[in-house]
């Protein structure tokens, strides 16, 4: 797939944040026009591609929430974050023959399991990060654990494969923060 991005794409958006009880929540709705879509490569790699990339319009909705963990025998504090992300391809406006989506020439032999983009895509992400305060003077330690999962479909926008259907991206680490200014992660 071609990871070229286009100029003059436009984004129209709305975001809203509020607290629902102990959960800090957020909602983001956006509409991108003339944005680069998942495209098949044409021309010679390493040079400017002959026809560029497919372009189109995308709608996105993201809902997230953050809950602050209380003091327990296992940790001092921390956070739990969750996010749901939905993307919809509204239309393909330019270079339709290059669009790597189901029903288009760029994906004529493939399917969603081959990575072809779908009209709709849904993904979820979760971060659990318990924290231990003042483990050493001025040093806090935390253990960030995250998972991103592609629930259904493959996003149509260029670079959207991070939550392609059934993909799992996870990490487990350790983070030290000195004086709440400097952080080191492993």
C-alpha positions in Angstrom: 0.0 0.0 0.0 1.1 3.6 -0.7 1.6 5.7 2.4 1.6 9.0 0.6 -0.4 11.8 2.1 -2.1 14.5 0.2 -2.1 18.3 0.6 -5.2 20.4 1.0 -7.2 17.8 2.9 -9.8 19.5 5.1 -11.0 18.5 8.5 -14.3 19.7 10.1 -14.8 18.6 13.7 -16.5 18.9 17.0 -15.4 17.7 20.4 -17.0 17.6 23.8 -15.7 16.7 27.2 -17.6 16.3 30.5 -17.5 14.3 33.7 -20.1 11.5 34.2 -19.7 10.7 37.8 -16.1 9.7 38.4 -15.4 9.2 34.7 -13.9 11.9 32.5 -15.5 11.4 29.1 -14.8 12.8 25.6 -16.6 12.7 22.3 -15.0 13.7 19.0 -16.9 13.8 15.6 -14.9 14.7 12.5 -15.4 14.8 8.7 -12.3 14.9 6.4 -12.6 15.8 2.8 -10.1 15.0 0.1 -8.0 13.0 2.5 -5.7 10.2 1.3 -7.2 6.7 1.3 -5.6 3.3 1.4 -4.2 2.9 -2.1 -2.4 0.5 -4.3 1.1 1.4 -5.5 1.5 2.5 -9.1 4.8 3.4 -10.7 8.3 2.8 -9.4 8.8 2.6 -5.6 11.2 5.2 -4.4 10.1 7.8 -7.0 7.0 9.9 -7.2 4.1 7.6 -8.0 2.5 8.0 -11.5 -1.0 8.7 -10.4 -0.7 9.6 -6.7 -3.2 8.1 -4.3 -7.0 7.6 -4.0 -8.7 10.5 -2.2 -12.1 10.7 -0.6 -14.2 11.8 2.3 -14.2 10.1 5.8 -16.4 10.4 8.9 -15.0 9.5 12.3 -16.5 9.2 15.8 -14.4 8.6 18.9 -15.7 8.1 22.4 -13.4 7.8 25.3 -13.4 7.7 29.1 -10.8 7.9 31.9 -11.3 6.7 35.4 -8.8 7.5 38.2 -7.9 4.5 40.2 -8.1 4.8 44.0 -5.6 3.6 46.6 -5.6 -0.2 47.0 -3.1 -2.7 48.6 -1.8 -3.3 45.0 -1.2 0.4 43.9 -1.3 3.9 45.2 -3.2 5.4 42.3 -3.4 5.2 38.5 -5.8 5.3 35.6 -8.0 3.3 33.3 -8.6 4.6 29.8 -11.0 3.2 27.2 -11.7 4.4 23.7 -14.1 3.3 20.9 -13.3 4.5 17.4 -15.6 4.3 14.4 -14.7 5.3 10.8 -17.0 5.4 7.7 -15.9 5.9 4.1 -18.4 8.4 2.7 -17.1 8.4 -0.8 -14.1 8.0 -3.1 -13.6 11.2 -5.0 -10.3 10.8 -6.9 -8.3 7.9 -8.4 -11.0 5.4 -7.7 -8.9 2.8 -9.6 -6.2 3.0 -6.9 -8.4 2.7 -3.9 -7.6 -0.5 -1.9 -11.1 -1.1 -0.8 -13.6 -3.9 -1.3 -15.5 -3.5 -4.6 -12.8 -1.3 -6.2 -10.1 -2.1 -8.7 -7.3 -1.6 -6.2 -8.6 -4.6 -4.3 -10.1 -6.7 -7.1 -8.8 -10.0 -5.9 -8.7 -9.4 -2.1 -11.0 -9.4 0.8 -11.1 -7.8 4.3 -8.9 -10.6 5.6 -6.3 -9.5 2.9 -6.3 -6.0 4.3 -8.7 -4.4 1.8 -10.5 -1.4 3.3 -14.2 -1.7 4.2 -16.8 1.1 4.2 -17.1 0.8 8.1 -14.5 0.1 10.7 -14.7 -0.2 14.5 -11.8 -0.4 16.9 -11.3 -0.3 20.7 -8.3 0.6 22.9 -7.8 0.1 26.6 -5.0 1.4 28.9 -4.6 0.3 32.5 -1.8 2.1 34.3 -1.4 1.5 38.1 1.1 3.8 39.8 3.2 3.7 42.9 4.1 7.1 44.4 7.5 8.0 45.9 9.1 4.6 45.4 12.4 6.6 45.7 12.6 10.2 46.7 11.0 12.3 43.8 10.5 9.1 41.7 7.0 7.6 40.9 6.8 4.2 39.1 3.9 3.0 36.9 3.2 -0.1 34.8 1.3 0.9 31.6 -0.5 -2.0 30.0 -2.4 -1.3 26.8 -4.4 -3.2 24.1 -5.7 -1.9 20.8 -8.1 -4.3 18.9 -9.7 -4.1 15.5 -13.3 -5.2 16.2 -14.8 -5.1 12.7 -13.6 -3.8 9.3 -10.5 -2.1 8.0 -10.3 1.7 8.0 -10.4 3.3 4.6 -8.0 6.2 5.3 -4.3 5.9 4.6 -2.4 4.6 7.6 -5.5 3.1 9.2 -4.1 -0.4 9.6 -3.3 0.1 13.3 -6.8 -1.2 14.0 -7.5 -3.4 11.1 -10.0 -6.2 11.7 -8.8 -8.7 14.3 -5.4 -6.9 14.7 -4.1 -6.7 18.2 -1.5 -4.3 19.4 -0.5 -4.6 23.0 2.3 -3.3 25.3 3.4 -3.9 28.8 6.0 -1.6 30.3 7.5 0.2 33.3 7.7 4.0 33.5 9.6 6.1 36.0 8.8 9.7 36.5 11.2 12.0 38.3 9.7 15.1 40.0 6.7 14.7 37.8 8.7 16.3 35.0 11.0 13.8 33.4 9.9 10.3 32.3 11.8 7.1 31.3 9.8 4.2 29.8 10.8 0.6 29.1 
